Amino acid sequence: MSSVRAIGLAFALAVMSGPARAGDLILHDYLAVQKGQAEDAAPLNPEQGGASVKVAGGDQADWATEFNSLVRINYRTPRGPSQCSGVMIGDQTVLTAGHCSCGSDFVFTLSSGLADKPTEEYKLNGYVRRYPGFSCQAPLDTQNSRDLALMWLNDRVPGRAPRIVHMLDLKQSNDVSKLAVVGFGRDENGVVQDEPRIGQVPIFSFFCSSGMAAGSICRPFREFALAVTPGGGEKKVDTCEGDSGGPVFAFRRKTSQEVDGEARVVLEDILVGITSRAMAGTRNIPGLNCGGGGIYTAVGNSDIVNWLLREGVPAKLVTQTDLLEESQPQ
């Protein structure tokens, strides 16, 4: 790394880790949690208390503003109704887990951002496009890194797709200890929720470089694992069932020129992965097949980006240079 780049990186990290002025921090300070500098994100409204627990061990998420790219997916299977999560990857396209496409009668729910009509529903337009090689009949742990599918809404919803970062760029440019899983799964009591939740989960294996994560098989440099290790002293935070297909986000601060006519620091959520399956070999929440960790498909890899491009989805990428430059005030 050149000395100029090293100085730039040091300055960027100093900006990101330094305390924000009260008027500057527009969204929750998820970045502080991601970097291990705070246990919990500060609430958007200090007067709003009593937030209910959503993700197993997690917290309430702001669907309307912070995570408006998040999609709830309801569908039918031969066993009955089911639910997954997804993320807008284009104006009309939802990215989710491949196993979430193994059904019919799909209904997609997005936040409208309007108080009088908080959500909007959409139908499936055309056919589901699963990642090449994924099969609904094969076990998930034999299809590692292929557990992805694209679905198209019957109308356009512009301006919601987050940008994507490669895990290698994220690791090289940031001091990251946790990533955020967002979705609509069960809470720690086993109850399926209609509102989204977010869990900040420690990184267990950034690249699955050994091919294993605890007792789970995962594909090196195509998947990653998040989990609270046994005896780690942290509460168990994990995705659970309906969170399958939901996004995994990293965060960064960037400068906006559009807040009250002046530049203020805001947070941008960057798509890192998609929730695939539970991770074996770690301590679970009693009575639930979750709470011990998960295996996630990394979406910034060239093979997945090329697949998106072949399907006509213009992936928006964050490069290492972007991470350095846009983290600094302009």
Secondary structure, 3 states (H helix, E strand, C coil): CCHHHHHHHHHHHHHHHCCCCCCCCCCCCHHHHHCCCCCCCCCCCCCCCCCCCCCECCEECCCCCCCCCEEEEEEEECCEEEEEEEEECCCCEEEECHHHHCCEEEEEEEECCCCCCCEEEEEECCCCEECCCCCCCCCHHHCCCCCCEEEEECCCCCCCCCCEECHHHHHHHCCCCEEEEEECCECCCCCECCCCEEEEEEEEECCCCCCEECCEECCCCCEEEECCCCCCCCCCCECCCCCCCCEEEEEEEEEEEEECCEEEEEEEEEEEEEEEEECCCCCCCCCCCCCCCEEEEECCCHHHHHHHHHCCCCCCEECHHHHHHCCCCC
